[in-house]
């Protein structure tokens, strides 16, 4: 791993990896459609809001919550793109495990996913157990940035659905 990005992720980003070799047996071919695009747009809105909050004093969980929401939304978009049922789930590790093997280079640190999930739950339900005080918005942006980039590159590799295909999917 050079520069913090796994070799397989760099190969995927640079177009050197054939996506057909990575398909799980029986998995639907991922597709980017208007529903998936809406989920991506929502994830990016969460990220944009989080980038406005890195200077909040330690203990403010709103930045961590927004970053968790960004990753949660992206992970659920992956499931939707693969035609896998996606119910509300705040647990990033569980969502990450559900997409295991389908995203080249997706190897998040389980402790990071657990901390972000814990922060989101503590934000929503005070008293649920705050993360360590040194886990602030700046930390979360640094940890989640490469994960977000990996997911964005995967979606970019799918390309946008052709307008005719999108219309026929809406009719079906």
Phi, psi and omega in degrees: 000115180250134178066020176085354180250124179302150182302317181298324178292318178297318179297320179294312182300320182276002178076019182268357184246128180282114183300332183294338179282351185255000183290136174282142178303131177082356180281143176291146176293122182300144177221145177259120183226178182302326179293313178298318179299324177294320177296319178297316179299320178295317178300317180293327176295319177299316180297315180301317178296319181296325181291343177278350189247013187293342183264010177296147177300152177304146180099342175278122187262358185297323178295315179296322178300314181295323178291319176299316180297321178301308181294319178301315182294318176298315181295321177292327176296323176299314179299317180296317179298332180266008179060038177253129180307137183229103175267164178301129179209121180273344186283104182297324180294318178298314178298318179299318179295329180291333180259004184310131178087347182265345179243112178301133178082000181280098179220069182289155175286118181304324180296322178296314180298319179295318180296316179295320177296315179300318180295319180296317179293322178293326178294317182284325183230087181308140181094000181279001179105094179291151175289172178306143183301333181281358177266087182249187183299320180298317177300313183296320178299317180294320182285321185274340182306308179296328178292315177300315180300318179300314180293319178299317180296322178296314179296320178300325180292337179285333184073170179273149178290142176296143182306319180297320180293322179295319180295317181293329179290324179292325181289324184295000000 
